[in-house]
């Protein structure tokens, strides 16, 4: 599942970033701010009508992401978290 599809407040683990072929630099940009495989992430808030922007905590940092950016970040549930 992708970060734009998860439940608010639950803990997930980043499993990868799937940038579009026409914009591979987006993968590097998301990794630079902390969205690395294995990193823990929590969706804190969604924008109006459940659309972006999304407020996300990754590690100890909090970021706002567009829906298009959140949809590139693949995550997996952390059991018993």
N, C-alpha and C positions, 0 to 999 in steps of 0.2 A: 504494500500500500504506500501511498505517497503522503507527505506531510499535510497537504491540503485536505486529506480525507480522515484524519484522526480525530479522536474525542478530546475535548478540552481537559486539561489538567492531568492526563495520563502520561506516564513515562514511556518513551520509545528510544530505540537505538537507531542511529543512522546506518543504513546498509549500503548506500551508494548515491551517486548523483548522476542523473540522466539528462544532460544538456542536449538541446537540439543540434543537429549536424551543422546548421548554419551559424551557430554561435557557441563554439566549444570553449571560448574564454569564460563563459558563465560558470562552468564547472570549477575552474580555478578560482574565480571570485568567491564562490560559495565556500570552497575549501579554505580559502585565506581567512574568512571570518569565523571558521570553526566547525563547519559542517563536514566533518571527516568521518569515515567509516568507524563504527564503534563508539562514537560520541553520544552521550545521552541528550535527548531533546524532549521538550514539553511545549505543547501548543497552549498558550495562555489566553489568547483572545482572538476572535474573528471579527472582521469588519461587518458593516451593514449587510443584512440578509445572508450572513454566512460567507460572504465573499471577502476578498482581501481588503485592506492589508491585514496580515496576520502578525500577532505579537508572539514571538517564539523565544524560549530560553534554550540555549545550547551551552552546555558546561555551566560556567558562572556568568555568561553574558546574555543580554536580552537584545533582540533585533526585531525590526519590522520588515516583513517580506511581502512582496506582491504575490498574488495567487499564482501567477505564472512561475515564479521562483520556487514557491512552496511545492508546486506540482512536480518539480524536477528532483526533489529530495525523497529518495526511497527510505522508508523506515520499517522497523519490525517491532512488535510488542516485546516488552521485557516481562517474562513470566514472574509472577508474585511480586510485582513492583507496586 
